[in-house]
């Protein structure tokens, strides 16, 4: 477009003017032209980061003036990457990273406050020699804990006993009421020999043995000794001599008891041996007779044996 006569262009920062003359009357005038202002075009830039500023360089397309503008830091664009939940007594942690620069940071999560409300969740019972454990979790938070349960030790119960004597050791047997373990403890013997004291005495008779009972004054062991039967002490109390045809007998009585017995003496023989002792000769008017007595002389040895 053609500029009229008397036109004077203004620059970007200074006003211009236009001079005019009337073609009919010749009157002249001047018109002010406003400043154009710069027409900026970017010529280069430095990109800002999350924490560092950038810059933008521009030049005016009309006057060639240049400028540089600072670009403010962008600031982090945080996003959550994980967390540790808070408990009743301990704060949690929020983990974040910037989606633009990758920088990581953490932020505390306040504790819930108050004491844990523990609930048992598992248990391993303790044994006599091995500890156990009890597991708990908090019903208010995610906290958990495990407490050790001490070993119980054995619960010994006596199951048997043999008391010691003066000559032999004793022992005590034990078994644990909680497990299957058993043990035995020795009890030393009391002395080298018993100290016997008589506690009872039963005299023997002719046919029955007697006894003597003793107790040891040190160890309470007892014993009983047998006293043998005495057998009868026979004394002859009477006699009936045997004949040739009839047996005899001997009577005895025991001098220690009331028992009596009799022994048979066999007959001397089966027929008498007669010896004439008197004779009466017969007459015409009367019969005669012969008298005999038993002769025992030849059986004297047999009597001695009886």
C-alpha positions in Angstrom: 0.0 0.0 0.0 1.4 3.4 -1.0 2.1 5.7 1.8 0.7 9.3 1.4 3.0 12.2 1.1 4.0 13.5 4.4 3.7 10.1 6.2 6.4 9.3 8.6 6.4 5.8 10.2 6.6 5.5 13.9 9.0 2.9 15.4 8.2 0.2 18.0 8.8 2.5 21.0 8.5 6.0 19.5 5.3 7.6 18.0 5.3 8.7 14.3 3.4 11.5 12.4 1.6 12.2 9.1 1.7 15.8 7.5 -1.2 16.8 5.2 -2.0 19.8 2.9 -5.5 20.4 1.6 -5.6 20.2 -2.1 -8.3 22.9 -2.4 -7.3 25.5 0.2 -3.7 24.7 0.8 -4.2 24.4 4.6 -1.5 22.1 6.2 -1.9 19.7 9.3 0.0 17.0 11.1 -1.5 13.7 12.5 0.4 11.7 15.2 0.8 8.0 14.6 0.9 5.7 17.7 3.9 3.6 18.7 3.7 0.2 17.0 5.1 -1.8 19.9 7.5 -4.7 19.4 6.6 -7.7 17.4 8.4 -10.4 19.3 9.5 -13.7 17.8 11.1 -16.4 19.9 14.7 -17.0 18.8 15.7 -19.6 21.5 14.9 -21.0 24.9 16.2 -22.9 27.9 13.6 -25.3 29.3 13.0 -24.9 33.1 13.2 -28.0 35.3 11.3 -28.9 38.5 13.8 -26.9 40.6 15.8 -24.7 38.2 14.4 -21.8 36.1 14.6 -21.7 32.3 14.7 -18.7 29.8 13.1 -17.6 26.5 15.0 -15.3 24.0 13.0 -13.2 21.6 13.8 -10.6 18.8 11.5 -7.9 17.4 10.7 -8.5 13.8 10.4 -4.7 13.1 13.3 -3.2 15.1 15.5 -6.1 15.8 15.5 -5.4 19.6 16.1 -8.6 21.6 15.1 -9.7 25.1 15.4 -12.6 27.4 12.6 -13.7 29.8 13.1 -16.0 32.8 10.9 -19.1 33.0 10.0 -20.1 36.5 10.9 -23.6 37.8 8.1 -26.1 37.1 7.9 -27.6 40.6 7.8 -31.3 41.3 4.9 -33.4 40.1 4.7 -35.8 43.0 3.1 -39.2 42.7 2.8 -41.9 45.4 5.0 -44.9 44.9 4.4 -46.8 48.1 3.8 -46.4 51.9 4.4 -47.9 55.3 1.2 -47.8 57.2 1.3 -46.1 60.6 0.7 -48.0 63.8 -0.9 -47.1 67.1 2.5 -45.9 68.4 4.7 -45.4 65.4 4.4 -43.0 62.4 4.1 -44.4 58.9 6.0 -43.3 55.7 4.6 -42.1 52.4 7.0 -42.7 49.5 6.8 -40.3 46.4 8.6 -39.7 43.2 8.4 -36.8 40.7 6.9 -37.9 37.4 9.1 -35.3 35.5 12.5 -35.6 37.1 12.4 -38.9 39.0 13.4 -37.3 42.3 12.2 -39.3 45.3 11.1 -38.1 48.7 9.3 -39.4 51.8 6.7 -37.8 54.0 5.6 -39.0 57.5 2.2 -40.4 58.2 1.2 -39.6 61.8 0.8 -42.4 64.2 -2.8 -43.5 65.0 -2.3 -42.7 68.7 -3.1 -44.8 71.8 -1.9 -48.3 72.8 -2.1 -51.4 70.7 -5.2 -53.6 71.0 -3.4 -57.0 70.8 -5.2 -60.1 69.7 -3.5 -63.5 69.8 -3.3 -65.1 66.4 -1.1 -68.1 66.9 0.7 -70.1 69.6 3.3 -72.8 69.9 3.2 -74.2 73.4 6.4 -74.4 75.4 7.7 -77.8 76.3 9.8 -78.9 79.3 13.1 -78.1 77.6 12.1 -76.0 74.5 10.6 -72.5 74.6 7.3 -71.7 72.8 5.9 -68.5 71.3 2.7 -66.5 71.0 1.9 -64.3 68.0 -0.3 -61.2 68.2 -1.7 -58.6 65.8 -3.2 -55.2 66.6 -6.9 -54.9 65.8 -6.4 -51.1 65.3 -3.4 -51.2 63.1 -1.2 -53.6 61.1 1.3 -54.0 63.9 2.3 -57.6 64.8 4.6 -59.1 67.5 5.8 -62.4 68.7 6.5 -63.1 72.4 8.7 -66.0 73.6 7.2 -68.4 76.1 9.9 -69.8 78.4 10.6 -73.5 78.7 8.4 -75.0 81.5 11.1 -77.3 83.0 10.1 -80.8 84.0 7.3 -81.5 86.5 8.8 -84.5 88.3 6.4 -86.9 90.1 7.5 -89.8 92.2 6.5 -93.1 90.6 8.4 -95.6 92.7 10.7 -96.0 95.6 13.0 -98.5 97.3 14.2 -97.4 100.6 17.9 -98.0 101.4 19.0 -100.5 104.0 22.2 -100.8 105.9 23.6 -103.1 103.2 22.0 -102.0 100.0 21.4 -98.6 98.3 17.9 -97.5 97.6 16.4 -95.4 94.8 13.5 -93.1 93.8 11.9 -93.2 90.4 10.4 -90.1 88.8 8.4 -89.4 85.7 7.6 -86.0 84.2 3.8 -85.3 84.2 4.2 -83.2 81.0 6.5 -85.4 78.9 7.6 -89.0 78.7 11.0 -88.4 80.4 11.9 -90.6 83.4 14.8 -90.5 85.8 16.1 -92.4 88.9 17.9 -91.0 91.9 20.1 -93.3 94.0 19.8 -93.2 97.8 23.1 -94.4 99.5 23.0 -97.3 101.8 22.7 -96.4 105.5 25.6 -98.4 107.2 27.8 -101.4 106.8 25.6 -103.8 108.7 22.2 -104.1 110.3 21.6 -103.3 114.0 19.0 -106.0 114.7 16.6 -105.7 117.6 14.3 -108.7 118.5 10.6 -107.8 118.2 8.8 -111.1 118.5 9.7 -114.7 119.7 7.7 -117.9 119.2 9.2 -120.9 120.9 9.4 -124.1 118.9 7.4 -127.2 120.0 8.2 -130.8 119.5 6.5 -130.9 116.1 6.3 -127.2 115.1 9.1 -124.8 114.4 9.3 -121.5 116.2 10.5 -118.1 115.0 12.3 -115.0 116.0 11.5 -111.6 114.4 13.9 -108.7 114.2 13.8 -105.1 113.0 16.9 -103.0 112.1 17.0 -99.9 114.3 18.7 -98.0 111.5 16.9 -98.9 108.3 13.6 -100.5 109.6 14.3 -103.7 107.5 12.8 -106.8 109.1 13.7 -110.4 109.1 12.4 -113.6 110.7 14.6 -116.6 111.6 13.1 -120.0 111.9 13.8 -122.1 115.1 13.7 -125.8 114.2 11.1 -128.1 115.9 12.6 -129.8 119.0 11.3 -133.3 118.3 9.7 -135.4 121.2 11.7 -136.3 124.3 10.3 -139.7 124.9 10.2 -141.4 128.4 8.8 -145.0 128.9 5.7 -144.9 131.1 4.5 -148.5 130.9 5.2 -151.9 129.4 3.3 -155.2 128.7 5.6 -158.1 127.9 4.9 -160.2 124.9 4.0 -163.9 125.2 4.5 -166.8 122.7 1.1 -166.1 121.2 0.3 -162.5 122.2 2.2 -159.3 121.4 3.2 -156.9 124.1 3.6 -153.1 124.1 5.6 -150.2 125.5 4.0 -146.9 126.4 5.9 -143.6 126.0 5.1 -140.0 126.9 6.9 -136.8 125.8 8.5 -134.9 128.7 8.0 -131.6 126.8 4.4 -132.0 125.6 1.3 -134.1 126.3 1.8 -136.3 123.4 1.9 -140.1 124.1 2.6 -143.1 121.9 2.7 -146.9 122.1 5.1 -149.3 120.4 4.0 -152.9 119.8 6.3 -155.8 120.9 5.8 -158.9 118.7 4.7 -162.2 120.2 7.6 -164.6 121.0 6.5 -167.5 118.8 3.5 -169.4 117.4 3.6 -172.3 120.0 4.5 -172.8 123.7 7.5 -174.8 124.9 6.1 -176.7 127.9 8.1 -178.0 130.9 6.6 -180.4 133.2 6.3 -179.2 136.8 4.2 -181.9 138.5 2.7 -185.4 137.8 0.0 -187.5 139.5 0.0 -191.1 138.3 -3.4 -192.7 137.6 -4.8 -195.5 139.8 -7.4 -198.1 139.4 -9.9 -195.8 140.9 -8.8 -192.3 139.6 -7.2 -190.6 136.6 -3.7 -189.1 136.9 -2.5 -185.6 135.7 0.6 -183.8 134.5 1.2 -180.0 135.2 3.3 -177.8 132.9 4.7 -174.3 132.9 5.9 -172.3 129.9 9.6 -172.3 129.3 10.9 -169.0 128.2 14.7 -169.4 128.6 15.4 -170.0 124.9 13.6 -166.7 124.0 15.7 -164.5 126.3 17.6 -163.0 123.4 14.4 -162.1 121.7 13.2 -160.3 124.8 16.4 -158.4 125.0 16.0 -157.2 121.4 12.5 -156.0 122.2 
